[in-house]
């Protein structure tokens, strides 16, 4: 399996209104480094997993829709606790959605998103492109 990873970042505000989250229950900010890995079993006819510019474009567009936003008010997040894990899933599924709309996944079988909230703490979500909801 071959893979290509690109990185980006987003700065968001949100709250986690459940006593489980202690002081994070209140509105606070977070900066995430997002690493997105695209995987396929064989390289394409150009000898790549995916064009790096295309991969970066997909990630940047998804992160751009979240950056500098209060996720408590974001239409895609209504009714959800926007934990790092939930956000990793959201980013992965939106990247797959963008790939499908511009190019039928380009042979990519898996997309994995790791959101690093802190150098010592991160969460990852991985999805098989074929299993991702439309």
Secondary structure as UniProt FT lines:
FT   STRAND          2..14
FT   HELIX           19..25
FT   STRAND          28..40
FT   TURN            45..46
FT   HELIX           52..64
FT   TURN            65..68
FT   STRAND          69..70
FT   HELIX           71..73
FT   HELIX           75..77
FT   TURN            78..79
FT   HELIX           84..102
FT   HELIX           105..107
FT   STRAND          110..118
FT   TURN            119..120
FT   STRAND          121..128
FT   HELIX           129..131
//
